[in-house]
């Protein structure tokens, strides 16, 4: 009889794929907000304010989930530890820095280029995981990472329409998001040596939301727009996007805990392809040869990453690893 823990890596891969689906849904829904009141009237500061509203509402979803599953009391206990402080650092890098860069990239360079560049963050995560977490990455795994990145670029690439004077600034912001999310994943892995994934995800989003409201919005002059967003029709759109975002963070952190950053990140980065698929289903996007080729390359890369995954670190505690674990 095989031990029960042998099925956990498979579950981790499933969570990683689902995290990409959730994140793609989050992005597709969130993309509609920029042309709605009150954000359309303030295009310069709108990306920061949308990111802040998104993270505040996502935090509310995660706190509600933690309360229902009996984890709420663990948050302060986990926060005031060394691993908790590392997680807070990951939250600032992956939230106000990377998420703002991501939305500014969309605003200045367009969604296609920003998705293509940000989806290369697994390469950053794989390198950092190898250096700092000593995760083994096989040649097949590295080839899979490369194919996943290439596929994401092929899927998302499209020439920018019209005059885009700030295009290269948008590309720079997208690179910021790429580096931030790669670093966040590695720091989160380190933190989850001592903090349960659901608690870690909730602490991450709570920290990000607080930094946005207390530091970023006052400095950016966006508090007025932030307050104006609540009660508008656009808020309900953000509420829906944030629900998908909450699901993305829960499954992403669980996947990183189960199978490691170098394997979870490439599967999560399939969001570049899932965003196109959801666009076809819900926004009338027409599939192209470029789309089909990109999805095929990305899928092949994801298969190589999973097939090349080493097995030595797969023995994890079932009660702590599965999302959602039993309420204790």
C-alpha positions in Angstrom: 0.0 0.0 0.0 1.3 3.5 -0.9 1.5 6.0 1.9 -1.2 8.7 1.9 1.2 11.6 1.3 2.1 10.4 -2.2 -1.1 11.9 -3.6 -0.2 15.4 -2.2 2.0 16.6 -5.1 -0.7 15.8 -7.6 -3.1 17.9 -5.5 -0.5 20.7 -5.5 -0.3 20.6 -9.3 -4.1 20.9 -9.4 -4.1 23.9 -7.0 -1.3 25.5 -9.2 -3.4 25.2 -12.3 -6.6 26.4 -10.6 -4.7 29.4 -9.2 -3.9 30.4 -12.8 -7.6 30.1 -13.8 -8.7 32.2 -10.8 -6.1 34.9 -11.6 -7.1 35.0 -15.2 -10.7 35.5 -14.2 -9.6 38.2 -11.8 -7.8 40.0 -14.6 -10.5 39.7 -17.2 -13.2 41.1 -14.8 -10.9 43.8 -13.4 -10.1 45.0 -16.9 -13.6 46.3 -17.2 -13.2 48.7 -14.2 -10.9 51.2 -15.9 -13.6 52.5 -18.1 -16.2 52.8 -15.3 -17.0 55.6 -12.9 -15.0 57.0 -11.0 -11.8 55.5 -12.4 -12.3 56.6 -16.0 -12.0 60.2 -14.9 -8.6 59.8 -13.2 -6.4 57.6 -15.6 -3.1 58.6 -13.9 -3.9 57.4 -10.4 -6.6 54.9 -11.3 -4.3 51.8 -11.5 -3.0 52.4 -7.9 -6.6 53.0 -6.6 -8.0 50.0 -8.4 -5.2 47.8 -7.0 -5.9 49.2 -3.5 -9.7 48.5 -3.7 -9.0 45.1 -5.1 -6.6 44.1 -2.3 -8.9 45.5 0.4 -11.9 43.6 -0.9 -9.8 40.4 -1.4 -8.6 40.7 2.2 -12.3 40.9 3.3 -13.0 37.6 1.4 -10.0 35.9 2.9 -10.7 37.1 6.5 -14.3 35.8 6.0 -12.9 32.4 4.9 -10.5 32.3 7.8 -13.3 33.1 10.2 -15.6 30.4 8.8 -12.8 27.8 9.0 -11.7 28.7 12.5 -8.3 30.2 11.5 -8.9 33.8 12.5 -7.3 33.4 15.9 -4.1 32.2 14.2 -3.4 35.4 12.3 -1.9 37.5 15.1 -0.1 34.5 16.5 1.6 33.9 13.1 2.2 37.6 12.4 4.6 38.3 15.3 7.2 35.7 14.3 10.3 35.7 12.2 8.4 33.9 9.4 5.5 36.3 9.8 7.8 39.3 9.2 9.3 37.6 6.1 5.7 37.1 4.8 4.9 40.8 5.4 8.0 41.6 3.3 6.7 39.3 0.6 3.3 41.1 0.8 4.8 44.5 0.3 6.8 43.3 -2.7 4.1 41.3 -4.3 1.2 43.7 -3.5 1.8 47.5 -3.6 5.0 47.1 -5.7 4.3 44.3 -8.1 0.5 44.6 -8.4 0.7 48.4 -8.9 3.4 47.8 -11.6 1.1 45.2 -13.2 -1.8 47.6 -13.4 0.3 50.5 -14.6 1.8 48.2 -17.2 -1.7 47.5 -18.5 -2.6 51.2 -18.5 0.5 52.3 -20.4 1.5 49.3 -22.5 -1.7 47.4 -22.9 -2.8 44.1 -21.4 -1.2 41.8 -24.1 2.3 43.0 -23.5 1.9 43.2 -19.7 0.5 39.7 -19.5 3.3 38.4 -21.7 6.1 39.9 -19.6 4.6 39.3 -16.2 4.0 35.7 -17.0 7.7 35.2 -17.2 8.0 35.5 -13.4 8.4 31.7 -13.0 11.8 32.0 -14.4 12.7 34.6 -11.7 11.2 32.3 -9.1 12.9 29.2 -10.3 16.4 30.9 -10.3 15.8 32.4 -6.8 14.4 29.0 -5.5 17.5 27.3 -6.7 19.8 29.8 -5.1 18.0 30.5 -1.8 15.7 27.5 -1.2 18.0 24.9 -2.7 15.2 23.4 -4.7 16.4 20.9 -7.2 15.4 21.8 -10.8 16.1 19.2 -13.5 17.1 20.0 -17.1 13.7 18.9 -18.1 12.2 21.3 -15.5 14.3 24.2 -16.8 13.2 23.4 -20.4 9.6 23.4 -19.2 10.1 26.8 -17.6 11.5 28.2 -20.8 8.7 26.7 -22.9 6.1 28.1 -20.5 7.6 31.6 -20.8 7.8 31.3 -24.6 4.2 30.1 -24.8 2.9 32.9 -22.6 4.7 35.4 -24.8 3.2 33.8 -28.0 -0.3 33.8 -26.5 -0.2 37.3 -25.3 1.8 39.1 -27.9 0.1 41.7 -30.1 1.3 45.0 -31.5 0.2 48.0 -29.5 -2.7 49.7 -31.3 -2.5 53.4 -32.1 -0.2 56.0 -30.5 1.3 54.8 -27.2 3.8 57.4 -26.0 4.3 55.7 -22.6 4.7 52.2 -24.0 8.2 51.6 -22.8 7.4 53.0 -19.4 4.6 50.4 -19.3 7.1 47.7 -20.2 9.3 48.8 -17.3 6.3 48.6 -14.9 5.6 45.1 -16.2 9.2 44.1 -15.4 8.7 45.4 -11.9 5.7 43.1 -11.5 7.7 40.1 -12.9 10.5 40.6 -10.4 8.1 41.3 -7.5 6.0 38.2 -8.0 9.0 36.0 -8.5 10.5 37.3 -5.2 7.2 37.1 -3.4 6.8 33.4 -4.2 10.2 32.5 -2.9 9.7 34.5 0.4 6.2 32.9 0.8 7.7 29.4 0.5 10.2 30.2 3.2 7.4 31.6 5.5 5.2 28.5 5.0 7.8 26.4 6.7 6.1 27.6 9.9 2.8 29.2 8.7 -0.2 27.3 7.2 -0.9 28.3 3.6 -4.4 29.7 4.2 -3.1 31.8 7.1 -0.1 32.9 5.1 -2.3 34.0 2.2 -4.6 35.9 4.5 -1.7 37.7 6.2 -0.2 38.5 2.9 -3.4 40.2 1.6 -4.1 42.0 4.9 -0.6 43.5 4.9 -0.8 44.5 1.3 -4.2 46.2 1.9 -3.0 48.1 4.9 0.1 49.4 3.2 -2.0 50.6 0.3 -4.5 52.5 2.5 -2.0 53.9 5.0 1.1 54.6 2.8 0.5 54.3 -0.9 -2.8 56.1 -1.4 -1.9 59.1 0.7 1.4 59.5 -1.2 -0.3 59.1 -4.6 -3.2 61.4 -3.7 -5.7 58.6 -4.3 -7.7 58.6 -1.1 -10.5 60.6 -2.5 -10.9 58.4 -5.5 -10.6 55.3 -3.2 -13.5 56.6 -1.0 -15.6 57.5 -4.1 -15.2 53.9 -5.5 -17.3 52.4 -2.7 -21.0 52.5 -3.6 -20.4 52.8 -7.3 -21.3 50.1 -9.8 -17.6 49.6 -10.4 -17.2 48.5 -6.8 -19.4 45.4 -7.5 -17.2 44.5 -10.4 -14.1 44.8 -8.2 -16.0 42.7 -5.6 -16.4 39.9 -8.2 -12.8 40.2 -9.4 -11.6 40.1 -5.8 -13.5 36.9 -5.1 -11.5 35.2 -7.9 -8.4 36.9 -6.6 -9.0 35.4 -3.2 -9.3 32.0 -4.7 -6.1 32.6 -6.7 -4.1 33.4 -3.6 -5.5 30.5 -1.5 -4.7 27.9 -4.2 -1.4 29.6 -5.2 0.0 29.6 -1.7 -1.2 26.0 -1.1 0.5 24.9 -4.4 3.8 26.5 -3.5 3.7 24.8 -0.1 3.0 21.4 -1.7 5.2 21.3 -4.7 7.6 24.2 -4.4 7.9 27.5 -6.2 9.9 26.2 -9.2 7.0 23.8 -10.0 3.9 25.8 -8.9 4.9 29.1 -10.6 5.0 27.8 -14.2 1.6 26.2 -13.8 0.2 29.4 -12.2 1.7 31.4 -15.1 -0.8 29.6 -17.4 -3.0 32.5 -16.5 -1.7 34.2 -19.7 -3.4 31.4 -21.7 -6.5 31.1 -19.5 -7.1 34.9 -19.8 -7.4 34.4 -23.6 -9.7 31.4 -23.2 -11.9 33.4 -20.8 -11.8 36.3 -23.2 -13.1 34.0 -26.0 -15.9 32.7 -23.8 -17.1 36.0 -22.2 -15.8 38.9 -24.3 -16.2 37.6 -27.9 -12.4 37.3 -28.6 -11.7 35.5 -31.8 -9.1 32.7 -31.6 -6.1 32.9 -33.9 -3.3 30.6 -35.1 -1.1 32.6 -32.7 -3.4 31.7 -29.8 -3.5 28.0 -30.6 0.2 27.8 -31.0 0.9 29.7 -27.8 -1.5 27.6 -25.8 0.1 24.4 -27.2 3.7 25.6 -26.3 2.6 26.7 -22.8 0.9 23.4 -22.1 3.9 21.5 -23.3 6.1 23.5 -20.9 3.8 22.9 -18.0 3.9 19.2 -18.7 7.7 19.2 -18.8 7.8 21.1 -15.5 5.6 18.5 -13.8 7.3 15.5 -15.4 10.8 16.8 -14.4 9.8 17.5 -10.8 12.1 15.7 -8.3 10.3 13.6 -5.7 12.6 14.0 -2.7 10.6 16.8 -1.1 7.1 15.4 -1.6 6.6 13.9 1.8 4.4 16.6 3.5 2.0 16.6 6.4 -1.5 16.0 4.9 -3.4 17.9 7.6 -1.3 21.1 7.0 -0.9 20.9 3.2 -4.2 20.2 1.7 -6.4 23.2 1.0 -8.6 23.6 2.9 -7.2 21.4 5.7 -9.5 20.1 8.4 -10.5 22.8 10.9 -8.5 22.2 14.1 
